[in-house]
Amino acid sequence: MLVPVCLSILMMMMKSDGQGASVETVTAHIGDAVLLSSDLQEVELKRITDIRWTHPRLLISLLSDDRKCHHGRCELLRNGSLRFSRVQTTDSGNYKLQVFDASGMRVKVKQYQLEVDDVNNSNSSNTRIHAAVVPVSMVFVHLLLLFVILFVVMKRNQRKRTGQVQENMYEVMHNLHGNKRKEEKVEREEESHYVPCHPAVSMATRTTTRMSAGVEANQSWF
């Protein structure tokens, strides 16, 4: 009667020990070497008969003949630590360390939460982001270059139109000035050919003409 009760109490104590154990998180990248330490001292190792590591896809014990994992990437060391040569994403999960003494009593429990990041996926996502950003940047650069070219062309056309207007104004002013010079020249020429008419000279000329005509008439009578 007492034996089942003692066993149940022992199992409850072991369960409470396992639930009360703190969980240490270890983060690694694919291919990294990882060490899950047992933190056991030399004195403790002399009184220990078994060290057991458990995982949903792993069970390895110090009492087993082969202390290496089935995939060959981890092994149980003599001090009770679990060492990975190169972790993979499948190695992620909860690892539970249980230490037993000579009487079969579990004297230590420790848990690790191993998180393995997929660097290749993160790099591929970064690559995809970079690949998406590059075309956008190129489009922006081309649009900016097109805007600069249009601005330069518009400025050049504006300068040409301004130059043509100034040239036309110069031609108009030059033509007006030339016409004015021509008019002044014609006026000067007309003034040079003009002979003033004096009244005294005109009257004398008329009288002399009349007297000459009368003398010639008298001479004809004789």
Disulfide bonds with the S-S distance in Angstrom:
Cys69-Cys74 1.45
